Amino acid sequence: MDIFHSVFAARLVFSLGVMNLILVVLLFSTCRCLATSRIGVGLMKRNWYQHYYKYHCYLWWVLATSVIVHAVFAVGLMGIPF
């Protein structure tokens, strides 16, 4: 398909790769084990962090979708290297 061999596909693969890295950092910063650490205890007292913390589960769905689309377009653009 021509969509996989276009500038759009290359930009999408790059953008989704950056998005995946950002999402991993966001997920780590809302990890349930972080809440019991010294840093997490201080953060849990903050209103903005509690608001952000409750979206942890939704971030997993966004990351999973992003990784799947990234993988499909990366394989379509670059091909299978084996």
Phi and psi in degrees as GROMACS dihedral restraints (atoms count N, CA, C in turn):
[ dihedral_restraints ]
;  ai    aj    ak    al  type     phi  dphi    fc
    3     4     5     6     1   -70.3    20    10
    4     5     6     7     1   -24.6    20    10
    6     7     8     9     1   -64.2    20    10
    7     8     9    10     1   -29.9    20    10
    9    10    11    12     1   -76.9    20    10
   10    11    12    13     1   -20.2    20    10
   12    13    14    15     1  -110.8    20    10
   13    14    15    16     1    50.6    20    10
   15    16    17    18     1  -131.4    20    10
   16    17    18    19     1   168.3    20    10
   18    19    20    21     1   -64.7    20    10
   19    20    21    22     1   -34.8    20    10
   21    22    23    24     1   -58.0    20    10
   22    23    24    25     1   -44.1    20    10
   24    25    26    27     1   -64.2    20    10
   25    26    27    28     1   -42.3    20    10
   27    28    29    30     1   -64.2    20    10
   28    29    30    31     1   -43.2    20    10
   30    31    32    33     1   -65.6    20    10
   31    32    33    34     1   -38.7    20    10
   33    34    35    36     1   -65.9    20    10
   34    35    36    37     1   -43.6    20    10
   36    37    38    39     1   -61.3    20    10
   37    38    39    40     1   -45.0    20    10
   39    40    41    42     1   -64.8    20    10
   40    41    42    43     1   -47.0    20    10
   42    43    44    45     1   -62.6    20    10
   43    44    45    46     1   -42.5    20    10
   45    46    47    48     1   -68.4    20    10
   46    47    48    49     1   -32.8    20    10
   48    49    50    51     1   -63.7    20    10
   49    50    51    52     1   -44.4    20    10
   51    52    53    54     1   -64.7    20    10
   52    53    54    55     1   -42.2    20    10
   54    55    56    57     1   -61.3    20    10
   55    56    57    58     1   -40.1    20    10
   57    58    59    60     1   -62.2    20    10
   58    59    60    61     1   -42.5    20    10
   60    61    62    63     1   -63.2    20    10
   61    62    63    64     1   -43.0    20    10
   63    64    65    66     1   -63.9    20    10
   64    65    66    67     1   -42.8    20    10
   66    67    68    69     1   -64.2    20    10
   67    68    69    70     1   -36.2    20    10
   69    70    71    72     1   -64.7    20    10
   70    71    72    73     1   -41.0    20    10
   72    73    74    75     1   -64.4    20    10
   73    74    75    76     1   -43.1    20    10
   75    76    77    78     1   -63.4    20    10
   76    77    78    79     1   -41.0    20    10
   78    79    80    81     1   -65.1    20    10
   79    80    81    82     1   -42.0    20    10
   81    82    83    84     1   -63.8    20    10
   82    83    84    85     1   -38.5    20    10
   84    85    86    87     1   -71.6    20    10
   85    86    87    88     1   -14.2    20    10
   87    88    89    90     1  -113.0    20    10
   88    89    90    91     1    16.4    20    10
   90    91    92    93     1   -60.7    20    10
   91    92    93    94     1   140.3    20    10
   93    94    95    96     1   -62.1    20    10
   94    95    96    97     1   -31.0    20    10
   96    97    98    99     1   -74.5    20    10
   97    98    99   100     1   -22.1    20    10
   99   100   101   102     1   -69.3    20    10
  100   101   102   103     1   -28.7    20    10
  102   103   104   105     1   -64.0    20    10
  103   104   105   106     1   -24.4    20    10
  105   106   107   108     1   -93.8    20    10
  106   107   108   109     1    -5.8    20    10
  108   109   110   111     1   -80.8    20    10
  109   110   111   112     1   172.3    20    10
  111   112   113   114     1   -62.7    20    10
  112   113   114   115     1   -41.3    20    10
  114   115   116   117     1   -67.5    20    10
  115   116   117   118     1   -44.2    20    10
  117   118   119   120     1   -65.0    20    10
  118   119   120   121     1   -36.1    20    10
  120   121   122   123     1   -62.4    20    10
  121   122   123   124     1   -41.8    20    10
  123   124   125   126     1   -66.5    20    10
  124   125   126   127     1   -38.9    20    10
  126   127   128   129     1   -69.6    20    10
  127   128   129   130     1   -36.2    20    10
  129   130   131   132     1   -65.3    20    10
  130   131   132   133     1   -16.5    20    10
  132   133   134   135     1   -79.3    20    10
  133   134   135   136     1   -14.4    20    10
  135   136   137   138     1   -88.3    20    10
  136   137   138   139     1   135.9    20    10
  138   139   140   141     1   -63.4    20    10
  139   140   141   142     1   -44.4    20    10
  141   142   143   144     1   -63.7    20    10
  142   143   144   145     1   -35.7    20    10
  144   145   146   147     1   -71.8    20    10
  145   146   147   148     1   -38.2    20    10
  147   148   149   150     1   -62.6    20    10
  148   149   150   151     1   -38.8    20    10
  150   151   152   153     1   -65.0    20    10
  151   152   153   154     1   -43.9    20    10
  153   154   155   156     1   -68.9    20    10
  154   155   156   157     1   -37.8    20    10
  156   157   158   159     1   -63.7    20    10
  157   158   159   160     1   -32.7    20    10
  159   160   161   162     1   -72.4    20    10
  160   161   162   163     1   -10.6    20    10
  162   163   164   165     1   -95.4    20    10
  163   164   165   166     1     9.8    20    10
  165   166   167   168     1   -54.3    20    10
  166   167   168   169     1   -47.2    20    10
  168   169   170   171     1   -64.9    20    10
  169   170   171   172     1   -34.5    20    10
  171   172   173   174     1   -70.6    20    10
  172   173   174   175     1   -31.3    20    10
  174   175   176   177     1   -62.5    20    10
  175   176   177   178     1   -33.0    20    10
  177   178   179   180     1   -63.5    20    10
  178   179   180   181     1   -41.1    20    10
  180   181   182   183     1   -65.8    20    10
  181   182   183   184     1   -40.5    20    10
  183   184   185   186     1   -65.2    20    10
  184   185   186   187     1   -43.0    20    10
  186   187   188   189     1   -63.7    20    10
  187   188   189   190     1   -45.2    20    10
  189   190   191   192     1   -60.6    20    10
  190   191   192   193     1   -44.8    20    10
  192   193   194   195     1   -62.8    20    10
  193   194   195   196     1   -44.2    20    10
  195   196   197   198     1   -63.5    20    10
  196   197   198   199     1   -41.2    20    10
  198   199   200   201     1   -66.1    20    10
  199   200   201   202     1   -40.6    20    10
  201   202   203   204     1   -64.3    20    10
  202   203   204   205     1   -47.8    20    10
  204   205   206   207     1   -64.7    20    10
  205   206   207   208     1   -40.8    20    10
  207   208   209   210     1   -59.4    20    10
  208   209   210   211     1   -45.8    20    10
  210   211   212   213     1   -65.4    20    10
  211   212   213   214     1   -42.9    20    10
  213   214   215   216     1   -61.6    20    10
  214   215   216   217     1   -47.7    20    10
  216   217   218   219     1   -71.2    20    10
  217   218   219   220     1   -34.0    20    10
  219   220   221   222     1   -65.4    20    10
  220   221   222   223     1   -43.6    20    10
  222   223   224   225     1   -67.5    20    10
  223   224   225   226     1   -39.1    20    10
  225   226   227   228     1   -65.3    20    10
  226   227   228   229     1   -36.6    20    10
  228   229   230   231     1   -78.8    20    10
  229   230   231   232     1   -47.3    20    10
  231   232   233   234     1   -95.4    20    10
  232   233   234   235     1   -24.1    20    10
  234   235   236   237     1    86.5    20    10
  235   236   237   238     1   172.2    20    10
  237   238   239   240     1   -86.9    20    10
  238   239   240   241     1   124.1    20    10
  240   241   242   243     1   -78.5    20    10
  241   242   243   244     1     9.3    20    10
